[in-house]
Amino acid sequence: MFEAIAFYLFAALTIAMFTITVMTSQALYALTAMAAGMIFISAFFFILGADFLGVIQIIVYTGAVMALYAFGMMFFDTTRTVVEKRDNPRVIFILGVLAATLVVFILVSPIISTHIEANYPINAAMGNSETIGLILFTKFLVPFEIAAVMLLVAMIAGIVLAGKKMDKSLTLMAEEEIALMSATQAKPETEEGAH
Amino acid sequence: MDVAFIIETIVKIVVILLVFSALAGFGTYFERKVLAFMQRRLGPMHVGPYGLLQVAADGIKLFTKEDIIPQNVVKPIFKLAPVITAATAFMAAAAIPFWPEFTAFGYKVHPIVADVNVGILYVMAVMAIGLYGPLLGGMASANKFSLISAARSAAVFISYEVITGLALLAPLMMVGSLSLIDINNYQTGGISNWIAVSQPVAFILFWIAAFAETGRTPFHLVANDHEIIDGFGTEYSGMRWGLFFIGEYANMFFISFVMAIIFLGGYGDGSIAGALQLLLKVAFFFFFFLWTRAAWPDIRPDQLMWLCWKVLMPIAVVNVVITGVVILIKQGGM
């Protein structure tokens, strides 16, 4: 009974939070609701007994939303509402409803065909983290390694893109040096001054 | 799920809430007194004997102050932010064992609210959510200093999460469990079994990162009085501002508990002497927070980032690799 109550409570909360994320025109509401929704989703993992995944959900997704906050800080005045450009709201509405129905149908279809069975059910003899480690390093080793390599590539690319002037520190330079530097760089590298 | 379990859990939650909100209040008193003695002052002396009732006076002041919501702020988020800080600090306490098991009136009590088998991961995750308090508070109040503070808090916490995670990884590889009780039981049997002895580098790294996670003085950039007023707290007044403080001090206590349990042997074998030792260790870590505040100046944001990414992170990674190799050799795999 407790599980049913918890499920419906968190289901309602999650849907409410993501509705706010989509509907609001205030960047802070959207991001906060999204972070809260991500945390409420972790409740489903806890109800299913997958503690490890629940905690990972909190760590990874709230951390990701935080990066969005950092972007919000750079790009908007977050205390003002964002004016959205809607040329034809009816088309957006119809497309949105269609897409949502399709997603629900795709996710629910296993119920129609056969009953859902867990491929790798929770093993009471082993802890949560051991089970996940075992499955990751036996059944899914290749996708896991590929994901690791892709992350490494992204990290190196990030360092190469961001690390152009890493040897200079604006904090340690005198005002004249900074003015001189920006004056010499303004002409040849125009796209550099944009950010 | 029987009724006794529910009642027991509720009682535990209420006790932890009451004890640690009171301790957070007294934490401010300890801090003022310790700082005062280190600087050859007297500190609070007027309210009550040795200023002991200063906490009550401050509490009354905070509760009765007018709750001002300035113009142009994003109201719901502005009101929510302090609650996030205080609430997450206490939520993190759910997986911390504060005392070994004991029997009271013939009833066996586990002084831990939820003994999940991913305890330490849960504590770190919830503490990480705590940074949404300063972040949202800073971004919602229409104030430049608050915004700078929010940006700093995002940068500092994202960076130092990496250090805590990597520093914890090495001890966890040795213990082989994420439960704080298992980690504690791994270290029973004297000081030589403490993880701080076998993993001194991880201990120091985690300790340094703890200062950043709680926003204490060498890394107190999020609310640095002399550059950005009170940072995210600039626009707050009354009890909303007080909630930020309760959250900060509760976090200091909880991270002290976590450090004492993971690295310094926790409550040992579970006897009363062991439990008292745990409290002493926690008191030492709390005192060390205050001691550092009296002894060290604040560092600049770029120095903080330099320390994190160019010094601490490489050391942490090397530590993890060395630990892995040593474990492999010990198990006879090589």
Interface residues (C-beta under 8 A of the other chain):
Chain A: F2 Q26 L28 Y29 T32 A35 I39 D51 F52 V55 I56 I58 I59 T62 G63 M66 A67 Y69 A70 G72 M73 T78 T79 G127 N128 S129 S169 T171
Chain B: M1 N72 V73 V74 P76 I77 L80 V116 N117 V118 L121 Y122 M124 A125 V126 A128 I129 L131 Y132 L135 L136 M139 A140 A142 L147 A150 A151 A154 A155 F157 I158 E161 S177 L178 R300 D302
